[in-house]
Amino acid sequence: MEGELRNPDFHGRLRQLVGQERPYSWAARVGISKGAFTRIWREGTIPSPELLLRIREHAGVSLDWLLTGDGVGPGEAAMDTELLARTLERVEGVLAESGEAMQPARKAQRVAALYALGLERGQPPEADAVRRLVP
């Protein structure tokens, strides 16, 4: 069809998402019609924006990754930059209170551990938890 976009790299990423599953079974689970999936799978066209959003939601990947290969791909967790920033602020605050300095590598380890704790709890770590990990 004239005007349809084609991108062989997109097709490779789609194959990665489908994996070992039968392609048309995968498409049905995602909510893509057989006709639309045939154009995507066999002819290599880029799906409509609506179908790209369905694939993104189903596979847990970013649109950026689907279209370019950059961004959050399958099995990768998106970083919560707000949580990371708030965690870093808490660590910096505790260090300022104590008058202590910390080597960057050591600080990075502490921030990463506290960030993981924050992800589990859905909120930045409490100041007491930070004080226990940061001198």
Summary of the structure (lengths in Angstrom):
residues: 135
radius of gyration: 21.6
end to end distance: 64.4
largest distance: 66.9
contacts: 339
relative contact order: 0.10
helix: 64%
strand: 1%
